[in-house]
Amino acid sequence: MAKFLSLPFLVATISGIAMAIQGSINSSLSQKSSLLSATLVVHIIGTIVALIAVLAGRSPLLKHPWSSIPWYFYLGGVLSVIIVGLVAVSIPKIGVCNATTAIIIGQVSMAVIIDHFGWLGVSRLPWSPWQFIGIGFFAAGAKLLFR
């Protein structure tokens, strides 16, 4: 219960709220322009904001051993483009609630697998039968949310 009420849980919840808002905004932007153009503009703006944050925080950008980091740790940028594009395509067709529900089910299901196997540099946290029951409840709740 303590993890449920913790600061990291609150931060993750705020992230989920931001993702729903972001998906809606990106979808509207892509409808006013084009999917690929909107995705590019969103990432350019994100790059500028991240650069400002790095400079303001005086992060030692050039002191990191970038070449010794496993190549697949850099796939986040590729996945970001794919995510923004897919969310922008799905929201106009099925709505924000349905798209967000599907996203959450996909995220939680993949997260259980990543934790269980300790993939992508995370600590291994074996799954439990309760997690599968929880995913089942998520899926049942999703069915109730879909309109």
N, C-alpha and C positions, 0 to 999 in steps of 0.2 A: 504494500500500500504506500510505503514511503516513496518508492520510485514513481508511483503514479502522481504524487503530489509534489515532485521535485522540480527544481529550476530547469534541468535539462528537458523534462517532460513539457513544461510550460513553453520553453523555447521551441521545441519541436511542434507543439500545437500552433504557435504563432507562425511557424514556417508553413504549416498546412494551410492556414488562413491566407497567407501571402501567395501560396501556390494557386489557390482557387481564384483569387483576384487576378494574379498574373495570367492564368490561363484565359480568363474572360477578356482581359485587355488585349492579349496577344491575338486571340481569335478575332476580336473586332478590328484590330489593326490589319490583320491579314485579309479581312473582307473589304477593307477600304483601299488596300493596295494589292499585294499578292502574297501568297504563302512564303515563297523564298525571299522576297524583298523584305517582308516584315521580320522574318527570322534573322536575316542579316542585320537589319537596323537594331533590333532588340539586342543582339550580341555585341554590336559596336558600342551601343550605349552602356551595356554591362561591362565591357572592357574598359571604357573610360572611367566608369564609377570605381571599378576594382583598382585601376591605376592610381586614381586619386586617393583611395583608401591606403594603398601600399605606400605612396609618397607621404601622406599625412601621418601614417603610423610609423614611418621611418623603418619599414621592414627591410632587412638586408637581402634584397632580391637577388643580388649577384653573388652572395656568399653561400648559397645552397649548392650541394653537389648534384645538380640537375641531371648530368649524364649518368650517374650511378643509380638513379631511381628507375625501377622496372617500367618498361614501356607502357604496360597496360594501365598504370596509374594516370596516364595522360589521356585516357579515353573519355574522361569526364566531359571534356570539351565537345567531343563528337556526340556523346550521349545527350548533352545539353541541346544541341541543335536538333537532334532527332526528337527529343521530348517536346521542345517548343513547337516544332512542326506538327507532331501528332496530336498534341493537345489542341492546337489551333484548328486542326481539321475536325476533330471529334466533337468539340463543344457546339458548333452550329447544327450538327446533325442529331445529337442526342441530349444536348443541354448540359449546363454546368454541373448540376447535381449528379446526373447519370455518369458523366465523364469522370468527375472527381471520385465517385464511388468505385468505378472500375479501376482508376489509378491506384486508389488505396488498397484494393484487393490485390492488385498486381504487386504493389510495393511490399505489402506485408507477407505475401506468399514467397516472394523472392528473398526477402529479408530473413525469413526462417531458414531457407536453404543456405544462404550465405553464412549466417551465424553457425548453423550446424556443421558445415564443412570448413569454416574458418577461411573462406575464400577472400581474395582481394586485400589481404593484409589485416583483416580483423581477427580479434581473439575468437577462438572456437567456443561456442555456447551450444551444446547439444540440444536438439529439439525434444519436446515432450509431447505425449499424447494430448495434453491440454491445449497446446498450440494448434494442433489439427482441429480440435473441437472449436477453438476460437475462430479459426479461419472458416470453418463451417458456419458458425454464427454470423461472421462477417458476410459470407455469401448469402445467407438467408436474409440478413438485414438489407443487403444490396437489392435482393429481389423485391423487398417491400418498398425500397426507395425508387426503383425504376418505374417510370410512367410511360 
